[in-house]
């Protein structure tokens, strides 16, 4: 059997293991909870399998909506073992809105509409600069405690740009796009790729990161915050720096070294303290799924086919493991297997390549 097809069938089995009456848990075993970003990213692929996981996707949305804060914030996670609710994230609300519209489009059914409206209102109040872009605190998106970033991050701007377009706010989305790409003081675009984060300028001193945030840049392509020329430059940067090797795709590049300006002492509290481990340039295959979607978006079908082969190999060798070592490609230490979003994004990449169309 073709290994890409074999990986596809294995991905479906992973989703079966991660499906619960409350929605998609993040991994089985290991992460017994409904994370907003994980479940919604997982649903992008699961929704391409007909009605097989329709109820699980629906229950993911319902569980998140039931635990929404009074002000409208969507939880980061609901832990199923003790029903503990964790907030302190910004991308949870963004992915929730995207997941809602994906479900509505795929199944012609609306669920938790009122919660979506409240989440959009909550998001609008995160624009403290009144410049159309959302601000965030450190450790408040999927990268959690590594690396340190705040203010305007490319991951959040790309997601918010998509949310604004989904909700018919074209004027606001164009404002965000213009600031992120062109504004002299606030733009994230550096001529080759989007900076991972940026905040205030102090004459010659600037609060910003200069490393490459893979997911944020790929979301900018898939959700069209980047134009075709920018997308081509981002993809060229990935190949030139070999960020897609040995497997797609390293989470950041280059890795952050102890003692560098980007280093924080609390990094020592996780596996990212070592280069090419975990989020410190480790390989996350769900990001590899978005890489293939970006290639398809740019009509680089041969390259997408080649990368899908590599992504299949990575997922199968690690049993859809959470992350792999960024140099050796070996399964990461203490990494959980059967990661739902790895499986969901592999299905998204596989189905999109088969139809030669980005289906996200």
HELIX and SHEET records of a PDB file:
HELIX    1   1 UNK A    3  UNK A   18  1                                  16    
HELIX    2   2 UNK A   36  UNK A   46  1                                  11    
HELIX    3   3 UNK A   54  UNK A   66  1                                  13    
HELIX    4   4 UNK A   91  UNK A  107  1                                  17    
HELIX    5   5 UNK A  113  UNK A  124  1                                  12    
HELIX    6   6 UNK A  154  UNK A  166  1                                  13    
HELIX    7   7 UNK A  170  UNK A  182  1                                  13    
HELIX    8   8 UNK A  214  UNK A  222  1                                   9    
HELIX    9   9 UNK A  228  UNK A  240  1                                  13    
HELIX   10  10 UNK A  265  UNK A  269  5                                   5    
HELIX   11  11 UNK A  271  UNK A  273  5                                   3    
HELIX   12  12 UNK A  285  UNK A  297  1                                  13    
HELIX   13  13 UNK A  301  UNK A  317  1                                  17    
HELIX   14  14 UNK A  340  UNK A  355  1                                  16    
SHEET    1   A 2 UNK A  19  UNK A  20  0                                        
SHEET    2   A 2 UNK A  23  UNK A  24 -1                                        
SHEET    1   B 3 UNK A  33  UNK A  35  0                                        
SHEET    2   B 3 UNK A  77  UNK A  79 -1                                        
SHEET    3   B 3 UNK A  84  UNK A  86 -1                                        
SHEET    1   C 3 UNK A 152  UNK A 153  0                                        
SHEET    2   C 3 UNK A 197  UNK A 202 -1                                        
SHEET    3   C 3 UNK A 205  UNK A 208 -1                                        
SHEET    1   D 2 UNK A 212  UNK A 213  0                                        
SHEET    2   D 2 UNK A 252  UNK A 253 -1                                        
END                                                                             
